[in-house]
Amino acid sequence: MLLVLLACTDERGKETLAKVKGQYAALVQAGTPPRSRDYDALLKDLESIPPASNVRKEADVLIRAITHARGPALERPLAVAGRPDVNAELAEARAECERIAKELPGLGGEARKAKLEVLDACRRRADELSESLAHGPDPADAGH
């Protein structure tokens, strides 16, 4: 009886890991930057896999891969010389995301789902702009 119980507990997290691996592959295939919030949900799911699970070691490998790809935490730049257009666009995107998030309370069902999708797209755009600032000037703008 105990052996059957232990065999069952070892399988916990197997479906979660399979789901996360599929989502991870899709994000990598789409070229999603490692610092994107899209990876936060994956990390949360991976952390939820019990330590006693037989798939926890594999989950830990994926956690380390995502964390390593993200690199050390970067301070949010206040401004980057020569990129005022991107700074202004990033400020606008963040303000838009905040406005959308403030509209969420009180929404339900399909309206909430649709608003969450818009917010997710807004956050991805802000992440992309932030990444572009973190990597310096656009090489296409060199010499202009």
N, CA, C and O of each residue as an XYZ file, in Angstrom:
576
protein
N       0.829     -1.190      0.000
C       0.000      0.000      0.000
C       0.874      1.254      0.000
O       0.620      2.179     -0.771
N       1.881      1.298      0.838
C       2.772      2.450      0.919
C       3.536      2.628     -0.393
O       3.748      3.752     -0.848
N       3.945      1.518     -0.992
C       4.670      1.576     -2.252
C       3.817      2.205     -3.357
O       4.329      2.981     -4.164
N       2.530      1.880     -3.398
C       1.612      2.456     -4.371
C       1.476      3.955     -4.133
O       1.466      4.736     -5.085
N       1.372      4.356     -2.885
C       1.251      5.778     -2.541
C       2.495      6.539     -2.962
O       2.389      7.636     -3.512
N       3.676      5.977     -2.714
C       4.914      6.642     -3.106
C       5.031      6.757     -4.618
O       5.505      7.774     -5.125
N       4.613      5.748     -5.332
C       4.665      5.788     -6.795
C       3.769      6.893     -7.330
O       4.122      7.545     -8.313
N       2.616      7.119     -6.707
C       1.704      8.179     -7.139
C       2.292      9.552     -6.887
O       2.189     10.437     -7.737
N       2.916      9.745     -5.712
C       3.456     11.065     -5.390
C       4.628     11.424     -6.284
O       4.871     12.607     -6.527
N       5.368     10.427     -6.784
C       6.493     10.709     -7.661
C       6.050     11.301     -8.998
O       6.835     11.972     -9.667
N       4.817     11.060     -9.386
C       4.315     11.537    -10.669
C       3.768     12.962    -10.601
O       3.472     13.552    -11.640
N       3.629     13.521     -9.407
C       3.082     14.877     -9.312
C       3.968     15.848    -10.085
O       5.195     15.794     -9.995
N       3.352     16.707    -10.821
C       4.081     17.717    -11.572
C       4.431     17.313    -12.997
O       4.915     18.135    -13.774
N       4.193     16.064    -13.342
C       4.551     15.583    -14.679
C       3.776     16.337    -15.763
O       4.355     16.756    -16.765
N       2.462     16.507    -15.558
C       1.651     17.236    -16.534
C       2.047     18.708    -16.581
O       2.085     19.316    -17.651
N       2.342     19.277    -15.407
C       2.763     20.681    -15.344
C       4.049     20.872    -16.138
O       4.172     21.821    -16.913
N       5.004     19.968    -15.944
C       6.274     20.075    -16.657
C       6.063     19.958    -18.165
O       6.656     20.714    -18.936
N       5.234     19.028    -18.581
C       4.969     18.862    -20.020
C       4.344     20.132    -20.599
O       4.718     20.565    -21.689
N       3.400     20.728    -19.878
C       2.741     21.961    -20.334
C       3.764     23.100    -20.436
O       3.798     23.833    -21.425
N       4.595     23.232    -19.393
C       5.582     24.312    -19.363
C       6.603     24.139    -20.492
O       6.989     25.117    -21.133
N       7.035     22.914    -20.734
C       8.011     22.677    -21.803
C       7.440     23.083    -23.161
O       8.157     23.635    -23.996
N       6.161     22.812    -23.383
C       5.525     23.231    -24.625
C       5.454     24.743    -24.747
O       5.731     25.302    -25.808
N       5.080     25.407    -23.650
C       5.005     26.867    -23.658
C       6.391     27.481    -23.831
O       6.557     28.464    -24.553
N       7.378     26.899    -23.167
C       8.755     27.374    -23.268
C       9.243     27.288    -24.715
O       9.824     28.237    -25.240
N       9.002     26.151    -25.346
C       9.417     25.964    -26.738
C       8.753     26.992    -27.649
O       9.386     27.523    -28.561
N       7.475     27.269    -27.397
C       6.754     28.255    -28.209
C       7.344     29.655    -28.019
O       7.488     30.402    -28.987
N       7.683     30.011    -26.782
C       8.271     31.328    -26.518
C       9.634     31.462    -27.194
O       9.940     32.491    -27.797
N      10.443     30.416    -27.088
C      11.766     30.443    -27.719
C      11.615     30.534    -29.234
O      12.313     31.313    -29.882
N      10.715     29.747    -29.795
C      10.477     29.752    -31.240
C      10.029     31.131    -31.729
O      10.396     31.563    -32.822
N       9.227     31.820    -30.898
C       8.722     33.137    -31.273
C       9.767     34.237    -31.057
O       9.554     35.387    -31.442
N      10.898     33.876    -30.440
C      11.951     34.868    -30.190
C      11.639     35.790    -29.023
O      12.139     36.914    -28.973
N      10.826     35.335    -28.093
C      10.460     36.137    -26.927
C      11.694     36.364    -26.065
O      12.380     35.405    -25.710
N      11.990     37.621    -25.720
C      13.171     37.907    -24.890
C      13.058     37.204    -23.526
O      11.971     37.147    -22.949
N      14.170     36.674    -23.012
C      14.142     35.955    -21.735
C      13.607     36.775    -20.565
O      13.061     36.215    -19.614
N      13.757     38.084    -20.626
C      13.256     38.928    -19.528
C      11.763     39.222    -19.629
O      11.210     39.915    -18.775
N      11.119     38.710    -20.643
C       9.690     38.938    -20.832
C       8.892     38.349    -19.678
O       9.251     37.322    -19.101
N       7.803     39.029    -19.364
C       6.916     38.542    -18.293
C       6.295     37.186    -18.645
O       5.808     36.476    -17.765
N       6.316     36.836    -19.916
C       5.753     35.560    -20.335
C       6.453     34.393    -19.645
O       5.838     33.356    -19.394
N       7.731     34.563    -19.342
C       8.479     33.501    -18.673
C       8.163     33.432    -17.170
O       8.383     32.394    -16.545
N       7.659     34.511    -16.592
C       7.345     34.514    -15.158
C       6.330     33.432    -14.805
O       6.476     32.745    -13.794
N       5.312     33.283    -15.630
C       4.288     32.256    -15.368
C       4.897     30.861    -15.457
O       4.536     29.973    -14.685
N       5.815     30.670    -16.394
C       6.467     29.368    -16.515
C       7.290     29.063    -15.271
O       7.250     27.948    -14.751
N       8.037     30.060    -14.795
C       8.836     29.856    -13.590
C       7.952     29.529    -12.391
O       8.290     28.668    -11.579
N       6.829     30.213    -12.286
C       5.903     29.959    -11.182
C       5.376     28.522    -11.239
O       5.317     27.836    -10.218
N       4.996     28.074    -12.434
C       4.514     26.699    -12.598
C       5.606     25.683    -12.267
O       5.347     24.674    -11.612
N       6.825     25.956    -12.724
C       7.933     25.039    -12.435
C       8.208     24.950    -10.936
O       8.482     23.872    -10.407
N       8.133     26.090    -10.264
C       8.362     26.105     -8.811
C       7.277     25.345     -8.058
O       7.505     24.889     -6.938
N       6.097     25.206     -8.664
C       5.000     24.514     -7.995
C       5.158     22.991     -8.018
O       4.425     22.279     -7.331
N       6.098     22.500     -8.796
C       6.331     21.050     -8.851
C       6.972     20.616     -7.531
O       7.998     21.167     -7.133
N       6.383     19.643     -6.859
C       6.884     19.226     -5.540
C       8.330     18.716     -5.595
O       8.735     18.078     -6.567
N       9.093     19.003     -4.547
C      10.487     18.544     -4.497
C      10.621     17.020     -4.589
O      11.633     16.521     -5.082
N       9.616     16.281     -4.122
C       9.680     14.821     -4.138
C       9.324     14.228     -5.500
O       9.468     13.023     -5.708
N       8.869     15.053     -6.411
C       8.457     14.561     -7.725
C       9.658     14.045     -8.506
O      10.765     14.573     -8.394
N       9.422     13.006     -9.295
C      10.519     12.470    -10.101
C      10.852     13.366    -11.296
O      11.829     13.105    -11.998
N      10.065     14.410    -11.542
C      10.358     15.353    -12.631
C      10.924     16.677    -12.101
O      11.181     17.596    -12.879
N      11.117     16.773    -10.789
C      11.604     18.029    -10.208
C      12.998     18.382    -10.713
O      13.285     19.553    -10.964
N      13.866     17.384    -10.864
C      15.223     17.681    -11.341
C      15.183     18.297    -12.737
O      15.930     19.229    -13.033
N      14.315     17.774    -13.584
C      14.164     18.318    -14.936
C      13.587     19.738    -14.874
O      13.982     20.609    -15.648
N      12.651     19.959    -13.949
C      12.087     21.291    -13.762
C      13.166     22.269    -13.311
O      13.216     23.408    -13.776
N      14.038     21.813    -12.392
C      15.120     22.669    -11.902
C      16.087     23.047    -13.019
O      16.609     24.162    -13.042
N      16.325     22.124    -13.940
C      17.204     22.414    -15.082
C      16.586     23.528    -15.935
O      17.288     24.442    -16.370
N      15.284     23.449    -16.170
C      14.604     24.467    -16.969
C      14.565     25.811    -16.228
O      14.714     26.867    -16.841
N      14.365     25.762    -14.918
C      14.399     26.995    -14.104
C      15.764     27.661    -14.246
O      15.848     28.867    -14.475
N      16.833     26.876    -14.111
C      18.187     27.434    -14.224
C      18.439     27.989    -15.634
O      19.087     29.025    -15.784
N      17.933     27.308    -16.655
C      18.127     27.782    -18.036
C      17.458     29.142    -18.244
O      18.053     30.048    -18.828
N      16.224     29.279    -17.767
C      15.510     30.557    -17.923
C      16.202     31.647    -17.115
O      16.412     32.755    -17.608
N      16.554     31.331    -15.879
C      17.206     32.307    -15.003
C      18.551     32.737    -15.585
O      18.884     33.922    -15.572
N      19.318     31.781    -16.094
C      20.615     32.096    -16.688
C      20.450     32.963    -17.941
O      21.210     33.908    -18.152
N      19.458     32.637    -18.766
C      19.224     33.414    -19.990
C      18.835     34.857    -19.669
O      19.140     35.777    -20.428
N      18.165     35.041    -18.547
C      17.760     36.391    -18.151
C      18.951     37.227    -17.701
O      18.925     38.454    -17.799
N      19.978     36.574    -17.214
C      21.156     37.290    -16.741
C      20.857     38.038    -15.458
O      19.776     37.895    -14.886
N      21.815     38.836    -15.005
C      21.594     39.591    -13.771
C      20.508     40.645    -13.966
O      20.289     41.134    -15.073
N      19.849     40.976    -12.891
C      18.787     41.984    -12.952
C      19.377     43.323    -13.381
O      20.409     43.759    -12.871
N      18.704     43.956    -14.321
C      19.148     45.263    -14.802
C      18.298     46.346    -14.166
O      17.093     46.187    -13.968
N      18.945     47.430    -13.857
C      18.207     48.595    -13.390
C      17.463     49.186    -14.573
O      17.973     49.205    -15.693
N      16.278     49.657    -14.324
C      15.509     50.294    -15.392
C      16.177     51.618    -15.747
O      16.360     52.465    -14.872
N      16.541     51.813    -17.005
C      17.226     53.048    -17.377
C      16.284     54.249    -17.263
O      15.112     54.183    -17.631
N      16.834     55.338    -16.743
C      16.048     56.566    -16.666
C      15.952     57.205    -18.038
O      14.916     57.750    -18.420
N      17.046     57.128    -18.765
C      17.080     57.667    -20.119
C      18.309     57.112    -20.813
O      19.297     56.765    -20.166
N      18.246     57.033    -22.101
C      19.383     56.579    -22.878
C      19.640     57.640    -23.936
O      18.755     57.979    -24.722
N      20.858     58.157    -23.946
C      21.212     59.215    -24.885
C      21.001     58.742    -26.312
O      21.325     57.605    -26.654
N      20.460     59.617    -27.138
C      20.288     59.305    -28.540
C      19.068     58.454    -28.855
O      18.868     58.076    -30.010
N      18.245     58.142    -27.854
C      17.066     57.304    -28.087
C      15.816     57.921    -27.455
O      15.018     57.199    -26.857
N      15.627     59.240    -27.575
C      14.463     59.844    -26.929
C      13.139     59.305    -27.452
O      12.145     59.271    -26.727
N      13.129     58.883    -28.715
C      11.901     58.337    -29.283
C      11.500     57.043    -28.573
O      10.321     56.821    -28.295
N      12.479     56.196    -28.283
C      12.189     54.929    -27.608
C      11.817     55.183    -26.153
O      10.917     54.535    -25.620
N      12.511     56.132    -25.500
C      12.166     56.482    -24.115
C      10.719     56.969    -24.032
O       9.969     56.560    -23.145
N      10.336     57.839    -24.957
C       8.978     58.372    -24.956
C       7.968     57.263    -25.250
O       6.908     57.207    -24.628
N       8.293     56.391    -26.189
C       7.392     55.285    -26.528
C       7.237     54.317    -25.358
O       6.147     53.800    -25.111
N       8.335     54.076    -24.639
C       8.280     53.199    -23.469
C       7.413     53.822    -22.376
O       6.607     53.127    -21.756
N       7.570     55.117    -22.136
C       6.751     55.799    -21.127
C       5.269     55.723    -21.501
O       4.416     55.492    -20.644
N       4.974     55.919    -22.784
C       3.584     55.827    -23.246
C       3.039     54.406    -23.085
O       1.898     54.215    -22.666
N       3.860     53.421    -23.418
C       3.421     52.021    -23.302
C       3.141     51.668    -21.845
O       2.141     51.014    -21.548
N       4.011     52.094    -20.940
C       3.790     51.805    -19.511
C       2.526     52.490    -19.002
O       1.760     51.900    -18.240
N       2.309     53.729    -19.419
C       1.098     54.445    -19.007
C      -0.145     53.741    -19.551
O      -1.149     53.623    -18.849
N      -0.079     53.274    -20.794
C      -1.198     52.554    -21.396
C      -1.473     51.252    -20.649
O      -2.628     50.917    -20.386
N      -0.420     50.522    -20.309
C      -0.586     49.271    -19.554
C      -1.236     49.546    -18.191
O      -2.105     48.797    -17.745
N      -0.810     50.611    -17.550
C      -1.393     50.971    -16.252
C      -2.877     51.307    -16.406
O      -3.702     50.889    -15.594
N      -3.209     52.065    -17.452
C      -4.604     52.421    -17.691
C      -5.454     51.168    -17.924
O      -6.553     51.047    -17.383
N      -4.939     50.246    -18.725
C      -5.667     49.008    -19.012
C      -5.850     48.197    -17.730
O      -6.934     47.670    -17.480
N      -4.797     48.094    -16.918
C      -4.876     47.324    -15.679
C      -5.914     47.906    -14.728
O      -6.584     47.164    -14.009
N      -6.048     49.215    -14.721
C      -7.032     49.857    -13.843
C      -8.464     49.606    -14.296
O      -9.402     49.778    -13.518
N      -8.635     49.201    -15.549
C      -9.968     48.901    -16.063
C     -10.418     47.475    -15.715
O     -11.593     47.146    -15.878
N      -9.508     46.638    -15.244
C      -9.828     45.226    -14.981
C     -10.810     44.995    -13.828
O     -11.714     44.171    -13.965
N     -10.663     45.698    -12.692
C     -11.588     45.422    -11.590
C     -13.043     45.633    -12.033
O     -13.381     46.638    -12.659
N     -13.864     44.686    -11.699
C     -15.270     44.783    -12.054
C     -15.638     44.100    -13.353
O     -16.816     43.853    -13.610
N     -14.646     43.791    -14.179
C     -14.934     43.079    -15.419
C     -15.013     41.585    -15.135
O     -14.341     41.079    -14.236
N     -15.823     40.897    -15.890
C     -15.943     39.456    -15.721
C     -16.084     38.773    -17.056
O     -16.300     39.421    -18.079
N     -15.963     37.480    -17.043
C     -16.204     36.665    -18.227
C     -15.338     37.022    -19.410
O     -14.133     37.240    -19.279
N     -15.971     37.080    -20.574
C     -15.260     37.332    -21.827
C     -14.660     38.736    -21.879
O     -13.595     38.936    -22.464
N     -15.339     39.704    -21.273
C     -14.809     41.075    -21.278
C     -13.485     41.125    -20.527
O     -12.542     41.782    -20.968
N     -13.413     40.433    -19.397
C     -12.172     40.398    -18.614
C     -11.078     39.655    -19.387
O      -9.927     40.090    -19.424
N     -11.449     38.542    -19.997
C     -10.482     37.761    -20.759
C      -9.900     38.594    -21.899
O      -8.691     38.583    -22.130
N     -10.763     39.312    -22.606
C     -10.308     40.153    -23.706
C      -9.392     41.272    -23.205
O      -8.374     41.576    -23.827
N      -9.762     41.880    -22.078
C      -8.953     42.969    -21.519
C      -7.588     42.439    -21.052
O      -6.575     43.124    -21.196
N      -7.564     41.222    -20.493
C      -6.301     40.616    -20.066
C      -5.391     40.344    -21.264
O      -4.173     40.490    -21.164
N      -5.970     39.954    -22.381
C      -5.174     39.729    -23.588
C      -4.575     41.041    -24.089
O      -3.423     41.078    -24.521
N      -5.354     42.107    -24.028
C      -4.848     43.425    -24.433
C      -3.730     43.864    -23.490
O      -2.715     44.402    -23.933
N      -3.917     43.633    -22.190
C      -2.898     43.992    -21.206
C      -1.626     43.180    -21.436
O      -0.524     43.722    -21.347
N      -1.764     41.904    -21.728
C      -0.612     41.057    -21.984
C       0.171     41.562    -23.197
O       1.400     41.622    -23.159
N      -0.526     41.919    -24.256
C       0.126     42.462    -25.449
C       0.835     43.780    -25.129
O       1.939     44.035    -25.610
N       0.195     44.599    -24.325
C       0.785     45.879    -23.920
C       2.072     45.642    -23.132
O       3.081     46.308    -23.366
N       2.032     44.700    -22.209
C       3.222     44.401    -21.400
C       4.347     43.838    -22.254
O       5.514     44.168    -22.040
N       4.009     42.997    -23.216
C       5.042     42.461    -24.101
C       5.698     43.593    -24.889
O       6.915     43.604    -25.073
N       4.889     44.541    -25.352
C       5.433     45.689    -26.091
C       6.362     46.509    -25.196
O       7.444     46.913    -25.623
N       5.941     46.753    -23.962
C       6.786     47.503    -23.023
C       8.084     46.740    -22.741
O       9.152     47.345    -22.642
N       7.993     45.428    -22.615
C       9.188     44.604    -22.406
C      10.138     44.718    -23.592
O      11.350     44.841    -23.410
N       9.593     44.677    -24.806
C      10.420     44.791    -26.005
C      11.130     46.144    -26.046
O      12.314     46.219    -26.376
N      10.413     47.197    -25.714
C      11.023     48.529    -25.708
C      12.112     48.625    -24.646
O      13.181     49.189    -24.883
N      11.827     48.070    -23.479
C      12.809     48.081    -22.394
C      14.053     47.306    -22.793
O      15.172     47.744    -22.527
N      13.863     46.147    -23.435
C      14.994     45.349    -23.922
C      15.812     46.135    -24.937
O      17.042     46.090    -24.917
N      15.130     46.855    -25.825
C      15.865     47.603    -26.840
C      16.702     48.710    -26.199
O      17.789     49.028    -26.682
N      16.200     49.288    -25.126
C      16.980     50.302    -24.415
C      18.159     49.676    -23.686
O      19.240     50.263    -23.632
N      17.958     48.498    -23.129
C      19.012     47.829    -22.371
C      20.177     47.436    -23.262
O      21.303     47.298    -22.783
N      19.921     47.253    -24.554
C      20.971     46.816    -25.467
C      21.600     47.966    -26.238
O      22.372     47.730    -27.167
N      21.290     49.199    -25.875
C      21.929     50.347    -26.488
C      21.289     50.774    -27.791
O      20.237     50.262    -28.173
N      21.923     51.713    -28.471
C      21.367     52.270    -29.703
C      21.193     51.226    -30.784
O      21.930     50.243    -30.850
N      20.229     51.451    -31.609
C      19.955     50.589    -32.751
C      21.078     50.758    -33.759
O      21.360     51.883    -34.171
N      21.736     49.661    -34.174
C      22.844     49.784    -35.139
C      22.400     50.441    -36.442
O      23.225     51.048    -37.124
N      21.154     50.341    -36.799
C      20.657     50.964    -38.026
C      20.700     52.490    -37.928
O      20.719     53.184    -38.944
N      20.714     53.005    -36.690
C      20.755     54.449    -36.491
C      22.187     54.981    -36.432
O      22.381     56.193    -36.341
N      23.181     54.118    -36.480
C      24.568     54.547    -36.373
C      24.919     55.460    -37.539
O      24.586     55.188    -38.692
N      25.601     56.550    -37.203
C      26.040     57.483    -38.222
C      24.986     58.487    -38.629
O      25.234     59.320    -39.501
N      23.798     58.426    -38.011
C      22.749     59.407    -38.341
C      22.769     60.526    -37.359
O      21.965     61.453    -37.462
